[in-house]
Amino acid sequence: MLYFEDFTVGDLHDLGRVTVDEAAIVAFATAWDPQPMHMDAVAARAGSFGTLIASGWHAAALATRLLSEWQARADVVGLEQREIEALRWLRPIRPGDVLTGRLEVLSAAAGICRCRVELIDQEGHVATSLEGPFAITRREPAT
Amino acid sequence: MSAERWYEDWEIGETLTYGRHEVTAEEIRVWREAFEPGAPAHAEPVAGWAMLGAIKIRMIVANREVIGNSLVSGGFDDLVLHRPGRAGDVLSIRKTVVGKRESRGRPDRGILNLAYEMLNQRGEVLMRLTSIVFYLRRPVDGEGRT
């Protein structure tokens, strides 16, 4: 089990990997972001990116998925995220991309860890980055 | 065909409320399965920040005729989740123009700073965030732009 006290500034945590295939990009777009660049492969080939690209909110959702799986796997107690200071869609996510999640602890005080979470593609480029506070349960209650 | 609403047509301070999305228990269940697989089975089924963001873009895409010629966004700042969405909530968007400037590098576009609030049927704010969105500028004539 990991409590707040187990996180130190500079810690890097591997959140695991997810492969994004065309079907997943199209399914997300069909449900939530039905724009041609996310769901019409033929139109997307002629567009400025040359392939389908994932919705930005699909990228955000994949970050929450990797965080959720990591929380369960590492047993992070009470992890909660209710604020994001900044989220950036830095590079498009394309069919076949394999994204690795990485969490870095930027500061830790009073039961709150400010963290940067990045989705990194198979070439090592950061595709999506977000920063903000995560509440994590303390091992010992504050006195 | 969307109405012609260009960068020039937005004024700082302007507020627009639009969209309607009723959250269902089924879509929360499907979302959880895909994007919150680590959530304990007994956790209350709610829509967190990412699902509310997906609902937001869904309403934006469905209301192109209201919001006009927006282009891409590079991200957002200062997201705060005040309360999650629940099945039965009927959500809408309140958008306020908080800043605007012309693009220096791209004379065909301008940049709007937008404050977004996700409201429920009681007018309570579930989530807010601010976004930087590129808009096309009004063409001077049929051929070119200023």
Interface residues (C-beta under 8 A of the other chain):
Chain A: F28 A31 W32 D33 P34 Q35 S55 G56 W57 A60 A61 L62 A63 T64 R65 S68 E69 W70 Q71 A72 R73 Q81 R82 E83 I84 E85 A86 L87 R88 W89 G132
Chain B: E27 W31 A34 F35 E36 P37 G38 A39 G48 W49 A50 M51 G53 A54 I55 K56 I57 R58 V61 S73 G74 G75 F76 D77 D78 L79 V80 L81 L129
